Amino acid sequence: MSKQVKNKQKTDVLSPSSSPFAVINWLKKNYQPQQIVMTTSFGMEGCAMIDMLNQQGISITIADIDTGFLFEETKALRQRIRQKYSNLNFETWYPELSPLEQDRHYGKQLWLKNPNQCCELRKVRPLRNNLPRFQVWLTGIRKSQSESRKSLTPIFWDWQNQILKICPLANWQRSDVWDYISANNVPYNPLHERGYPSVGCTHCTSRVPGLVELSSYSRAGRWAGNEKTECGLHFTPES
Ligand code: SF4
């Protein structure tokens, strides 16, 4: 029986409205920790999920993609999270080209001239190079984050990457995430307090004026002034 067919059969017991805790419990019962990877940019959602996994005692791999353009605050948070949740297996995935090599091959400031190509080189390829080691891909993305994520379900088969994708927070609002973070004393990126509800690369992330409530979310600060809204890592079932 193929990996895909086996995975699709296992999905039947979860419903589109399953809570994050039900989804994580189901995952724990059906897969070995070494089969699961969670990717995160250490946004508030990812930090909450890391804490949930730790509380459930699932020592899976937690991977971040270091594009070479991360905020210092994000790198410091990564260090804090690694220290606090030392039972989890942390990895950092890197692009094949350093920023300087990218400048040489593709020209300076590729993120301005061709952000899709820049994201492909610095985010999507490192993901595709590493995902085949796993059977399940866990992420903290939510339906209400953007128009392009509105059809997200907690579990689906990712045809682009040929892997079972699990999004335990699919049905949560940002306020639910913040409630969890504050109730469980989970570390989070201090940039959220300075008007950055979503944090990516320094070149493509800006403050969202007037948005300082930690329970509020917007992706307006990502690739501001550009039609681009997604880095290309995530496709929802109908996109
Ligand atoms: S977010 Fe910007 S700098 Fe980062 S990989 Fe994408 S285009 Fe490049």
Residues whose N, C-alpha, C, O or C-beta is under 5 A from the ligand:
A	BS01	SF4	T67 F69 W111 P115 C118 C119 R122 G200 C201 H203 C204
